[in-house]
Amino acid sequence: MSEPAKLLLTATEAARVLSVSPRTLWSMTASGELPVVRVRRSVRYSVDALREWIASNQTMHGGTL
């Protein structure tokens, strides 16, 4: 039987899936750009929220990087 898909990612995992450095991820988190889920004293990133963030930040053409 396979393991269920993760719903929440650690900062390291989230940085990896977004292809950004952990420092960039933390900056985006601190500014409120990325939503987080707090589990006691831990910070986790929702897979669904990251997908929504990616979709809302996509450009159709010629966007500034």
PyMOL commands that set and color helices and strands:
alter all, ss='L'
color gray80, all
select helices_A, chain A and resi 11-18+22-30+47-56
alter helices_A, ss='H'
color red, helices_A
select strands_A, chain A and resi 8-9+37-39+42-46
alter strands_A, ss='S'
color yellow, strands_A
deselect
rebuild
show_as cartoon
